[in-house]
């Protein structure tokens, strides 16, 4: 089981691939962070945000995890809107739990 709560039905091919990649990172913690974000937001991302998200998925889990959890500040070179949205989404989900 992937953990996804969203069907890929109705998504274009690019979004389907990104949804799948979000849930199949290799590190379970990143699967949960990115997969949950993708479940909730993938359909609403702009093309520019999809470009940023695609590039972000190429970052290795050990590098991305401390950024996504807020353990490390986001470096200037990676300071993009999609990463900010992921961090904010995760924080909102943490406070709802």
Biopython code that builds the backbone (N, CA, C, O; Angstrom):
import numpy as np
from Bio.PDB.StructureBuilder import StructureBuilder

atoms = [
    (1, "UNK", "N", (0.844, -1.196, 0.000)),
    (1, "UNK", "CA", (0.000, 0.000, 0.000)),
    (1, "UNK", "C", (0.878, 1.244, 0.000)),
    (1, "UNK", "O", (1.865, 1.313, 0.732)),
    (2, "UNK", "N", (0.527, 2.196, -0.797)),
    (2, "UNK", "CA", (1.340, 3.401, -0.918)),
    (2, "UNK", "C", (1.042, 4.406, 0.183)),
    (2, "UNK", "O", (1.931, 5.170, 0.559)),
    (3, "UNK", "N", (-0.141, 4.434, 0.700)),
    (3, "UNK", "CA", (-0.533, 5.442, 1.669)),
    (3, "UNK", "C", (-1.366, 6.535, 1.042)),
    (3, "UNK", "O", (-1.976, 7.333, 1.753)),
    (4, "UNK", "N", (-1.404, 6.586, -0.266)),
    (4, "UNK", "CA", (-2.137, 7.643, -0.932)),
    (4, "UNK", "C", (-3.628, 7.541, -0.639)),
    (4, "UNK", "O", (-4.196, 6.455, -0.529)),
    (5, "UNK", "N", (-4.228, 8.697, -0.518)),
    (5, "UNK", "CA", (-5.678, 8.749, -0.310)),
    (5, "UNK", "C", (-6.361, 9.342, -1.531)),
    (5, "UNK", "O", (-7.579, 9.517, -1.554)),
    (6, "UNK", "N", (-5.561, 9.647, -2.545)),
    (6, "UNK", "CA", (-6.090, 10.297, -3.739)),
    (6, "UNK", "C", (-5.942, 9.376, -4.933)),
    (6, "UNK", "O", (-4.902, 8.746, -5.124)),
    (7, "UNK", "N", (-6.977, 9.305, -5.719)),
    (7, "UNK", "CA", (-6.906, 8.569, -6.974)),
    (7, "UNK", "C", (-6.232, 9.458, -8.012)),
    (7, "UNK", "O", (-6.373, 10.681, -7.977)),
    (8, "UNK", "N", (-5.507, 8.847, -8.924)),
    (8, "UNK", "CA", (-4.893, 9.635, -9.991)),
    (8, "UNK", "C", (-5.885, 9.901, -11.122)),
    (8, "UNK", "O", (-5.563, 10.589, -12.091)),
    (9, "UNK", "N", (-7.074, 9.358, -10.994)),
    (9, "UNK", "CA", (-8.106, 9.568, -12.012)),
    (9, "UNK", "C", (-8.397, 11.061, -12.142)),
    (9, "UNK", "O", (-8.563, 11.765, -11.146)),
    (10, "UNK", "N", (-8.455, 11.523, -13.371)),
    (10, "UNK", "CA", (-8.748, 12.923, -13.635)),
    (10, "UNK", "C", (-7.507, 13.798, -13.695)),
    (10, "UNK", "O", (-7.603, 14.978, -14.032)),
    (11, "UNK", "N", (-6.344, 13.242, -13.374)),
    (11, "UNK", "CA", (-5.105, 14.007, -13.450)),
    (11, "UNK", "C", (-4.443, 13.782, -14.801)),
    (11, "UNK", "O", (-4.560, 12.705, -15.384)),
    (12, "UNK", "N", (-3.750, 14.798, -15.295)),
    (12, "UNK", "CA", (-2.987, 14.609, -16.528)),
    (12, "UNK", "C", (-1.784, 13.709, -16.229)),
    (12, "UNK", "O", (-1.478, 13.431, -15.070)),
    (13, "UNK", "N", (-1.120, 13.265, -17.272)),
    (13, "UNK", "CA", (-0.026, 12.303, -17.119)),
    (13, "UNK", "C", (1.100, 12.845, -16.240)),
    (13, "UNK", "O", (1.639, 12.127, -15.398)),
    (14, "UNK", "N", (1.446, 14.099, -16.439)),
    (14, "UNK", "CA", (2.528, 14.685, -15.637)),
    (14, "UNK", "C", (2.198, 14.643, -14.151)),
    (14, "UNK", "O", (3.038, 14.252, -13.340)),
    (15, "UNK", "N", (0.985, 15.041, -13.791)),
    (15, "UNK", "CA", (0.582, 15.035, -12.383)),
    (15, "UNK", "C", (0.501, 13.606, -11.835)),
    (15, "UNK", "O", (0.836, 13.371, -10.674)),
    (16, "UNK", "N", (0.062, 12.659, -12.652)),
    (16, "UNK", "CA", (0.026, 11.261, -12.216)),
    (16, "UNK", "C", (1.427, 10.763, -11.871)),
    (16, "UNK", "O", (1.629, 10.107, -10.848)),
    (17, "UNK", "N", (2.384, 11.079, -12.729)),
    (17, "UNK", "CA", (3.762, 10.658, -12.485)),
    (17, "UNK", "C", (4.321, 11.304, -11.214)),
    (17, "UNK", "O", (4.994, 10.648, -10.419)),
    (18, "UNK", "N", (4.037, 12.589, -11.035)),
    (18, "UNK", "CA", (4.526, 13.286, -9.851)),
    (18, "UNK", "C", (3.878, 12.739, -8.579)),
    (18, "UNK", "O", (4.536, 12.625, -7.545)),
    (19, "UNK", "N", (2.607, 12.406, -8.653)),
    (19, "UNK", "CA", (1.927, 11.809, -7.507)),
    (19, "UNK", "C", (2.582, 10.475, -7.150)),
    (19, "UNK", "O", (2.846, 10.205, -5.979)),
    (20, "UNK", "N", (2.840, 9.652, -8.149)),
    (20, "UNK", "CA", (3.484, 8.361, -7.915)),
    (20, "UNK", "C", (4.874, 8.563, -7.312)),
    (20, "UNK", "O", (5.218, 7.915, -6.324)),
    (21, "UNK", "N", (5.666, 9.445, -7.893)),
    (21, "UNK", "CA", (7.019, 9.696, -7.393)),
    (21, "UNK", "C", (7.008, 10.235, -5.965)),
    (21, "UNK", "O", (7.929, 9.971, -5.192)),
    (22, "UNK", "N", (5.978, 10.982, -5.618)),
    (22, "UNK", "CA", (5.876, 11.539, -4.273)),
    (22, "UNK", "C", (5.712, 10.450, -3.223)),
    (22, "UNK", "O", (6.205, 10.581, -2.102)),
    (23, "UNK", "N", (5.026, 9.384, -3.583)),
    (23, "UNK", "CA", (4.773, 8.284, -2.651)),
    (23, "UNK", "C", (5.830, 7.186, -2.729)),
    (23, "UNK", "O", (5.787, 6.242, -1.941)),
    (24, "UNK", "N", (6.763, 7.286, -3.646)),
    (24, "UNK", "CA", (7.776, 6.240, -3.833)),
    (24, "UNK", "C", (9.179, 6.833, -3.823)),
    (24, "UNK", "O", (9.926, 6.701, -4.793)),
    (25, "UNK", "N", (9.521, 7.472, -2.744)),
    (25, "UNK", "CA", (10.806, 8.151, -2.601)),
    (25, "UNK", "C", (11.913, 7.186, -2.193)),
    (25, "UNK", "O", (13.034, 7.274, -2.692)),
    (26, "UNK", "N", (11.603, 6.284, -1.304)),
    (26, "UNK", "CA", (12.625, 5.399, -0.768)),
    (26, "UNK", "C", (12.736, 5.550, 0.740)),
    (26, "UNK", "O", (12.964, 4.563, 1.441)),
    (27, "UNK", "N", (12.582, 6.754, 1.248)),
    (27, "UNK", "CA", (12.590, 6.995, 2.685)),
    (27, "UNK", "C", (11.138, 7.239, 3.106)),
    (27, "UNK", "O", (10.493, 8.167, 2.619)),
    (28, "UNK", "N", (10.642, 6.419, 3.992)),
    (28, "UNK", "CA", (9.223, 6.476, 4.364)),
    (28, "UNK", "C", (8.786, 7.861, 4.842)),
    (28, "UNK", "O", (7.677, 8.303, 4.541)),
    (29, "UNK", "N", (9.647, 8.535, 5.580)),
    (29, "UNK", "CA", (9.307, 9.868, 6.079)),
    (29, "UNK", "C", (9.030, 10.829, 4.921)),
    (29, "UNK", "O", (8.095, 11.628, 4.974)),
    (30, "UNK", "N", (9.851, 10.738, 3.881)),
    (30, "UNK", "CA", (9.653, 11.612, 2.726)),
    (30, "UNK", "C", (8.439, 11.176, 1.918)),
    (30, "UNK", "O", (7.743, 12.018, 1.351)),
    (31, "UNK", "N", (8.173, 9.869, 1.856)),
    (31, "UNK", "CA", (6.941, 9.394, 1.212)),
    (31, "UNK", "C", (5.735, 10.058, 1.867)),
    (31, "UNK", "O", (4.839, 10.552, 1.182)),
    (32, "UNK", "N", (5.721, 10.065, 3.184)),
    (32, "UNK", "CA", (4.573, 10.622, 3.912)),
    (32, "UNK", "C", (4.454, 12.134, 3.740)),
    (32, "UNK", "O", (3.354, 12.654, 3.553)),
    (33, "UNK", "N", (5.572, 12.834, 3.803)),
    (33, "UNK", "CA", (5.535, 14.295, 3.658)),
    (33, "UNK", "C", (5.119, 14.686, 2.248)),
    (33, "UNK", "O", (4.155, 15.428, 2.060)),
    (34, "UNK", "N", (5.857, 14.178, 1.249)),
    (34, "UNK", "CA", (5.577, 14.582, -0.133)),
    (34, "UNK", "C", (4.313, 13.930, -0.672)),
    (34, "UNK", "O", (3.572, 14.553, -1.433)),
    (35, "UNK", "N", (4.059, 12.690, -0.290)),
    (35, "UNK", "CA", (2.852, 12.011, -0.749)),
    (35, "UNK", "C", (1.588, 12.683, -0.245)),
    (35, "UNK", "O", (0.631, 12.876, -0.995)),
    (36, "UNK", "N", (1.594, 13.036, 1.031)),
    (36, "UNK", "CA", (0.425, 13.722, 1.603)),
    (36, "UNK", "C", (0.223, 15.084, 0.954)),
    (36, "UNK", "O", (-0.904, 15.480, 0.654)),
    (37, "UNK", "N", (1.328, 15.797, 0.741)),
    (37, "UNK", "CA", (1.240, 17.095, 0.060)),
    (37, "UNK", "C", (0.667, 16.919, -1.343)),
    (37, "UNK", "O", (-0.244, 17.644, -1.742)),
    (38, "UNK", "N", (1.199, 15.958, -2.086)),
    (38, "UNK", "CA", (0.737, 15.724, -3.456)),
    (38, "UNK", "C", (-0.732, 15.313, -3.482)),
    (38, "UNK", "O", (-1.494, 15.780, -4.328)),
    (39, "UNK", "N", (-1.130, 14.440, -2.555)),
    (39, "UNK", "CA", (-2.545, 14.055, -2.492)),
    (39, "UNK", "C", (-3.445, 15.276, -2.386)),
    (39, "UNK", "O", (-4.475, 15.365, -3.054)),
    (40, "UNK", "N", (-3.044, 16.211, -1.539)),
    (40, "UNK", "CA", (-3.885, 17.370, -1.259)),
    (40, "UNK", "C", (-3.771, 18.479, -2.302)),
    (40, "UNK", "O", (-4.745, 19.190, -2.549)),
    (41, "UNK", "N", (-2.594, 18.638, -2.920)),
    (41, "UNK", "CA", (-2.358, 19.847, -3.723)),
    (41, "UNK", "C", (-2.008, 19.634, -5.188)),
    (41, "UNK", "O", (-2.019, 20.601, -5.950)),
    (42, "UNK", "N", (-1.697, 18.418, -5.617)),
    (42, "UNK", "CA", (-1.154, 18.209, -6.967)),
    (42, "UNK", "C", (-2.077, 18.745, -8.069)),
    (42, "UNK", "O", (-1.598, 19.268, -9.075)),
    (43, "UNK", "N", (-3.357, 18.621, -7.889)),
    (43, "UNK", "CA", (-4.300, 19.057, -8.932)),
    (43, "UNK", "C", (-4.335, 20.574, -9.091)),
    (43, "UNK", "O", (-4.725, 21.079, -10.144)),
    (44, "UNK", "N", (-3.930, 21.301, -8.051)),
    (44, "UNK", "CA", (-4.040, 22.761, -8.062)),
    (44, "UNK", "C", (-2.742, 23.483, -8.376)),
    (44, "UNK", "O", (-2.734, 24.710, -8.477)),
    (45, "UNK", "N", (-1.641, 22.753, -8.535)),
    (45, "UNK", "CA", (-0.364, 23.412, -8.789)),
    (45, "UNK", "C", (-0.313, 23.984, -10.194)),
    (45, "UNK", "O", (-0.798, 23.376, -11.148)),
    (46, "UNK", "N", (0.277, 25.156, -10.303)),
    (46, "UNK", "CA", (0.469, 25.790, -11.614)),
    (46, "UNK", "C", (1.592, 25.062, -12.353)),
    (46, "UNK", "O", (2.292, 24.236, -11.769)),
    (47, "UNK", "N", (1.759, 25.371, -13.630)),
    (47, "UNK", "CA", (2.848, 24.758, -14.400)),
    (47, "UNK", "C", (4.211, 25.139, -13.814)),
    (47, "UNK", "O", (5.116, 24.308, -13.759)),
    (48, "UNK", "N", (4.356, 26.382, -13.381)),
    (48, "UNK", "CA", (5.621, 26.810, -12.768)),
    (48, "UNK", "C", (5.876, 26.041, -11.476)),
    (48, "UNK", "O", (7.006, 25.635, -11.206)),
    (49, "UNK", "N", (4.830, 25.841, -10.679)),
    (49, "UNK", "CA", (4.984, 25.079, -9.438)),
    (49, "UNK", "C", (5.283, 23.612, -9.732)),
    (49, "UNK", "O", (6.053, 22.976, -9.013)),
    (50, "UNK", "N", (4.672, 23.075, -10.789)),
    (50, "UNK", "CA", (4.985, 21.691, -11.175)),
    (50, "UNK", "C", (6.448, 21.565, -11.582)),
    (50, "UNK", "O", (7.097, 20.570, -11.261)),
    (51, "UNK", "N", (6.968, 22.561, -12.282)),
    (51, "UNK", "CA", (8.391, 22.563, -12.649)),
    (51, "UNK", "C", (9.263, 22.545, -11.397)),
    (51, "UNK", "O", (10.214, 21.769, -11.307)),
    (52, "UNK", "N", (8.933, 23.405, -10.431)),
    (52, "UNK", "CA", (9.681, 23.454, -9.175)),
    (52, "UNK", "C", (9.567, 22.133, -8.427)),
    (52, "UNK", "O", (10.554, 21.630, -7.889)),
    (53, "UNK", "N", (8.366, 21.575, -8.394)),
    (53, "UNK", "CA", (8.138, 20.322, -7.668)),
    (53, "UNK", "C", (8.929, 19.178, -8.310)),
    (53, "UNK", "O", (9.508, 18.343, -7.615)),
    (54, "UNK", "N", (8.944, 19.154, -9.616)),
    (54, "UNK", "CA", (9.702, 18.127, -10.344)),
    (54, "UNK", "C", (11.190, 18.209, -9.996)),
    (54, "UNK", "O", (11.833, 17.186, -9.758)),
    (55, "UNK", "N", (11.726, 19.412, -9.967)),
    (55, "UNK", "CA", (13.137, 19.597, -9.605)),
    (55, "UNK", "C", (13.378, 19.189, -8.156)),
    (55, "UNK", "O", (14.412, 18.605, -7.830)),
    (56, "UNK", "N", (12.425, 19.498, -7.298)),
    (56, "UNK", "CA", (12.548, 19.155, -5.881)),
    (56, "UNK", "C", (12.563, 17.640, -5.680)),
    (56, "UNK", "O", (13.269, 17.135, -4.806)),
    (57, "UNK", "N", (11.793, 16.923, -6.478)),
    (57, "UNK", "CA", (11.765, 15.464, -6.367)),
    (57, "UNK", "C", (13.093, 14.830, -6.772)),
    (57, "UNK", "O", (13.339, 13.665, -6.460)),
    (58, "UNK", "N", (13.945, 15.575, -7.457)),
    (58, "UNK", "CA", (15.267, 15.078, -7.826)),
    (58, "UNK", "C", (16.293, 15.239, -6.698)),
    (58, "UNK", "O", (17.397, 14.700, -6.779)),
    (59, "UNK", "N", (15.928, 15.974, -5.658)),
    (59, "UNK", "CA", (16.818, 16.163, -4.508)),
    (59, "UNK", "C", (16.753, 14.899, -3.656)),
    (59, "UNK", "O", (15.674, 14.348, -3.438)),
    (60, "UNK", "N", (17.891, 14.447, -3.182)),
    (60, "UNK", "CA", (17.931, 13.214, -2.389)),
    (60, "UNK", "C", (17.212, 13.390, -1.051)),
    (60, "UNK", "O", (17.156, 14.487, -0.496)),
    (61, "UNK", "N", (16.670, 12.298, -0.557)),
    (61, "UNK", "CA", (15.927, 12.325, 0.706)),
    (61, "UNK", "C", (16.751, 12.862, 1.878)),
    (61, "UNK", "O", (16.245, 13.691, 2.635)),
    (62, "UNK", "N", (18.005, 12.421, 2.058)),
    (62, "UNK", "CA", (18.775, 12.947, 3.198)),
    (62, "UNK", "C", (18.999, 14.459, 3.146)),
    (62, "UNK", "O", (19.150, 15.094, 4.190)),
    (63, "UNK", "N", (19.023, 15.031, 1.967)),
    (63, "UNK", "CA", (19.179, 16.483, 1.826)),
    (63, "UNK", "C", (17.832, 17.181, 2.028)),
    (63, "UNK", "O", (17.760, 18.227, 2.674)),
    (64, "UNK", "N", (16.777, 16.602, 1.476)),
    (64, "UNK", "CA", (15.459, 17.243, 1.493)),
    (64, "UNK", "C", (14.735, 17.129, 2.834)),
    (64, "UNK", "O", (14.034, 18.061, 3.229)),
    (65, "UNK", "N", (14.886, 16.028, 3.532)),
    (65, "UNK", "CA", (14.140, 15.809, 4.778)),
    (65, "UNK", "C", (14.330, 16.925, 5.806)),
    (65, "UNK", "O", (13.334, 17.443, 6.310)),
    (66, "UNK", "N", (15.570, 17.321, 6.143)),
    (66, "UNK", "CA", (15.692, 18.388, 7.148)),
    (66, "UNK", "C", (15.133, 19.732, 6.685)),
    (66, "UNK", "O", (14.748, 20.558, 7.513)),
    (67, "UNK", "N", (15.084, 19.957, 5.380)),
    (67, "UNK", "CA", (14.484, 21.189, 4.868)),
    (67, "UNK", "C", (12.965, 21.132, 4.995)),
    (67, "UNK", "O", (12.330, 22.105, 5.401)),
    (68, "UNK", "N", (12.393, 19.989, 4.647)),
    (68, "UNK", "CA", (10.939, 19.827, 4.678)),
    (68, "UNK", "C", (10.387, 19.815, 6.098)),
    (68, "UNK", "O", (9.238, 20.194, 6.326)),
    (69, "UNK", "N", (11.207, 19.379, 7.051)),
    (69, "UNK", "CA", (10.747, 19.333, 8.439)),
    (69, "UNK", "C", (11.067, 20.602, 9.209)),
    (69, "UNK", "O", (10.622, 20.770, 10.344)),
    (70, "UNK", "N", (11.837, 21.498, 8.597)),
    (70, "UNK", "CA", (12.209, 22.731, 9.268)),
    (70, "UNK", "C", (13.406, 22.582, 10.187)),
    (70, "UNK", "O", (13.753, 23.521, 10.904)),
    (71, "UNK", "N", (14.048, 21.410, 10.181)),
    (71, "UNK", "CA", (15.232, 21.204, 11.014)),
    (71, "UNK", "C", (16.403, 22.043, 10.527)),
    (71, "UNK", "O", (17.269, 22.426, 11.314)),
    (72, "UNK", "N", (16.428, 22.327, 9.228)),
    (72, "UNK", "CA", (17.448, 23.194, 8.651)),
    (72, "UNK", "C", (16.747, 24.282, 7.845)),
    (72, "UNK", "O", (15.709, 24.031, 7.231)),
    (73, "UNK", "N", (17.307, 25.481, 7.844)),
    (73, "UNK", "CA", (16.710, 26.539, 7.022)),
    (73, "UNK", "C", (16.876, 26.215, 5.539)),
    (73, "UNK", "O", (17.820, 25.531, 5.143)),
    (74, "UNK", "N", (15.973, 26.702, 4.748)),
    (74, "UNK", "CA", (16.024, 26.489, 3.305)),
    (74, "UNK", "C", (17.132, 27.378, 2.739)),
    (74, "UNK", "O", (17.092, 28.597, 2.903)),
    (75, "UNK", "N", (18.130, 26.767, 2.068)),
    (75, "UNK", "CA", (19.205, 27.585, 1.485)),
    (75, "UNK", "C", (18.657, 28.516, 0.407)),
    (75, "UNK", "O", (17.645, 28.219, -0.228)),
    (76, "UNK", "N", (19.327, 29.630, 0.213)),
    (76, "UNK", "CA", (18.889, 30.626, -0.770)),
    (76, "UNK", "C", (18.649, 30.017, -2.148)),
    (76, "UNK", "O", (17.684, 30.389, -2.816)),
    (77, "UNK", "N", (19.491, 29.099, -2.588)),
    (77, "UNK", "CA", (19.344, 28.500, -3.914)),
    (77, "UNK", "C", (18.116, 27.633, -4.049)),
    (77, "UNK", "O", (17.640, 27.417, -5.164)),
    (78, "UNK", "N", (17.581, 27.123, -2.936)),
    (78, "UNK", "CA", (16.399, 26.255, -2.966)),
    (78, "UNK", "C", (15.159, 26.950, -2.425)),
    (78, "UNK", "O", (14.124, 26.313, -2.232)),
    (79, "UNK", "N", (15.257, 28.229, -2.185)),
    (79, "UNK", "CA", (14.161, 28.975, -1.587)),
    (79, "UNK", "C", (13.108, 29.276, -2.653)),
    (79, "UNK", "O", (13.074, 30.369, -3.218)),
    (80, "UNK", "N", (12.247, 28.287, -2.919)),
    (80, "UNK", "CA", (11.207, 28.489, -3.929)),
    (80, "UNK", "C", (9.827, 28.312, -3.299)),
    (80, "UNK", "O", (9.694, 27.805, -2.185)),
    (81, "UNK", "N", (8.840, 28.726, -4.013)),
    (81, "UNK", "CA", (7.479, 28.734, -3.482)),
    (81, "UNK", "C", (6.962, 27.332, -3.155)),
    (81, "UNK", "O", (6.244, 27.160, -2.169)),
    (82, "UNK", "N", (7.307, 26.345, -3.948)),
    (82, "UNK", "CA", (6.762, 25.014, -3.724)),
    (82, "UNK", "C", (7.318, 24.408, -2.435)),
    (82, "UNK", "O", (6.586, 23.747, -1.698)),
    (83, "UNK", "N", (8.600, 24.625, -2.157)),
    (83, "UNK", "CA", (9.173, 24.116, -0.914)),
    (83, "UNK", "C", (8.546, 24.819, 0.282)),
    (83, "UNK", "O", (8.287, 24.189, 1.307)),
    (84, "UNK", "N", (8.302, 26.117, 0.159)),
    (84, "UNK", "CA", (7.609, 26.846, 1.230)),
    (84, "UNK", "C", (6.208, 26.269, 1.448)),
    (84, "UNK", "O", (5.764, 26.132, 2.588)),
    (85, "UNK", "N", (5.512, 25.930, 0.359)),
    (85, "UNK", "CA", (4.172, 25.349, 0.479)),
    (85, "UNK", "C", (4.213, 23.982, 1.157)),
    (85, "UNK", "O", (3.329, 23.656, 1.950)),
    (86, "UNK", "N", (5.216, 23.194, 0.854)),
    (86, "UNK", "CA", (5.350, 21.872, 1.474)),
    (86, "UNK", "C", (5.583, 22.018, 2.973)),
    (86, "UNK", "O", (4.954, 21.323, 3.771)),
    (87, "UNK", "N", (6.485, 22.919, 3.358)),
    (87, "UNK", "CA", (6.772, 23.146, 4.774)),
    (87, "UNK", "C", (5.515, 23.648, 5.493)),
    (87, "UNK", "O", (5.194, 23.166, 6.580)),
    (88, "UNK", "N", (4.810, 24.599, 4.904)),
    (88, "UNK", "CA", (3.585, 25.132, 5.517)),
    (88, "UNK", "C", (2.515, 24.055, 5.613)),
    (88, "UNK", "O", (1.813, 23.975, 6.621)),
    (89, "UNK", "N", (2.377, 23.223, 4.578)),
    (89, "UNK", "CA", (1.403, 22.143, 4.584)),
    (89, "UNK", "C", (1.718, 21.166, 5.705)),
    (89, "UNK", "O", (0.823, 20.761, 6.447)),
    (90, "UNK", "N", (2.974, 20.786, 5.832)),
    (90, "UNK", "CA", (3.378, 19.846, 6.872)),
    (90, "UNK", "C", (3.118, 20.425, 8.256)),
    (90, "UNK", "O", (2.631, 19.720, 9.140)),
    (91, "UNK", "N", (3.434, 21.694, 8.452)),
    (91, "UNK", "CA", (3.193, 22.332, 9.746)),
    (91, "UNK", "C", (1.705, 22.377, 10.066)),
    (91, "UNK", "O", (1.307, 22.145, 11.208)),
    (92, "UNK", "N", (0.881, 22.673, 9.065)),
    (92, "UNK", "CA", (-0.567, 22.699, 9.285)),
    (92, "UNK", "C", (-1.092, 21.320, 9.645)),
    (92, "UNK", "O", (-1.961, 21.191, 10.508)),
    (93, "UNK", "N", (-0.570, 20.288, 8.991)),
    (93, "UNK", "CA", (-1.004, 18.918, 9.273)),
    (93, "UNK", "C", (-0.554, 18.487, 10.672)),
    (93, "UNK", "O", (-1.268, 17.752, 11.354)),
    (94, "UNK", "N", (0.624, 18.939, 11.099)),
    (94, "UNK", "CA", (1.138, 18.603, 12.421)),
    (94, "UNK", "C", (0.246, 19.204, 13.504)),
    (94, "UNK", "O", (-0.030, 18.558, 14.515)),
    (95, "UNK", "N", (-0.204, 20.439, 13.293)),
    (95, "UNK", "CA", (-1.037, 21.098, 14.277)),
    (95, "UNK", "C", (-2.458, 20.528, 14.305)),
    (95, "UNK", "O", (-3.147, 20.650, 15.318)),
    (96, "UNK", "N", (-2.902, 19.912, 13.214)),
    (96, "UNK", "CA", (-4.231, 19.308, 13.193)),
    (96, "UNK", "C", (-4.261, 17.968, 13.893)),
    (96, "UNK", "O", (-5.314, 17.529, 14.355)),
    (97, "UNK", "N", (-3.117, 17.313, 13.977)),
    (97, "UNK", "CA", (-3.047, 15.982, 14.586)),
    (97, "UNK", "C", (-3.205, 16.023, 16.071)),
    (97, "UNK", "O", (-3.169, 14.981, 16.725)),
]
sb = StructureBuilder()
sb.init_structure("model")
sb.init_model(0)
sb.init_chain("A")
sb.init_seg("    ")
for serial, (resi, resn, name, xyz) in enumerate(atoms, 1):
    if name == "N":
        sb.init_residue(resn, " ", resi, " ")
    sb.init_atom(name, np.array(xyz, "f"), 0.0, 1.0, " ", f" {name:<3s}", serial, name[0])
structure = sb.get_structure()
